[in-house]
Amino acid sequence: MRFLIIGCGSIGQRHARNLRTLGHERIIGYDPSLELLGKHGADGLLQPVTSLDDAFKQKPDVVFITNPTSLHLETAIRAIGHDCDVFVEKPLAHTLDGLSELVKATAERGVVSMVGCNMRFHPGPQKVKALLNERAIGKVTSARIQSGSYLPGWRPWQDYKQSYSAQESLGGGVILDGIHEIDLARWYLDEVTEVFCMAGSASALDIEVEDTVELLLRFSSGAIGEVHLDYTQRTYQRSCQIIGDKGTIFWDYTQGEVRHYNADDESWTVYEQPPAWEPNDMYLEELRHFMDCVETRQPTTLPIEEAARVTAVALAAKESAQSGHKVQLS
């Protein structure tokens, strides 16, 4: 099986290394940066190609799309046009324009697709999801989900102002960058029907996109959710609290545990993540899941069709923040 990675920045490199860990050796890489291509060609991480035309002439079976968000749609449509299975890094897109065409092309070509929301493969959210599936807290009424960290600290080797995260034209801003939490909210509580958002550049960061967001969501079940996102917290934070009529579930990334309060017997149960767990493990599990689906021709946990609905929620949040009005989703 031959793989093509389009975009050889940090996440593209991670996927290349993990593919090799799983025993896949035939990895082609394309990036407009000849410096990056030369480096990773020299270190044997991938076989560099200097144009996408040359890349597709080598007939890849699977394409990883890890270039800037603003290029995801056109790149995915091109890969699907070559009948390649596709893995697209989050977020799927920065606009609704062309999204329905991508969904249609994916279905018509019968390719296996996945959008990389790796937090679904973290043991914490997986345990939260399992407890919800068991109705461990009864009927869910509300949720609080948050993530925050300091953007200049993400990639210390790079001027944060030059990153795609900081540039509107490349699909940046913490709403799309923080789509993990929007995806988790929908994964936990089902379809979103209403969105209201306040967002803006509230810090001293020199960027042209929103760095602080408060997002309210109503779900088809009637539950209400709150999502907080920011680029400004100096201490990394990621957590959730889900409230039901028979208890509460808490998860905290930094503490590495899920806590479940059962109101029936007033008891607490704590689930700790495996002691040897490290962040790359969730990327490996994500990749194993995707490759299993490629081999069995089964749908992934987040195919393009479903990821398009997550994207619609994020873009509705941007629309609400700009207009000051609630946005209804069909």
ABEGO torsion letter per residue (X at the ends): XBBBBBEABAAAAAAAAAAAAAGBABBBBBBABAAAAAAAAAAGABBBBABAAAAAAAGBABBBBABBAAAAAAAAAAAAAAGBBBBBBOBABABABGAAAAAAAAAAAGBBBBBBBAAAABAAAAAAAAAAAAGAAEBBABBBBBBBBBAAAABAABBAAABAAABAAAGBEAAAAAAAAAAAAAAAAEBBABBBBBBEBABABBBABBABBBBBBBBAAGBBBBBBBBAABABBBBBBBBBBAAEBBBBBAAAGBBBBBBAAAGBBBBBBBBAABBAAAAAAAAAAAAAAAAAAGBBBABBAAAAAAAAAAAAAAAAAAAAGBBBBBX
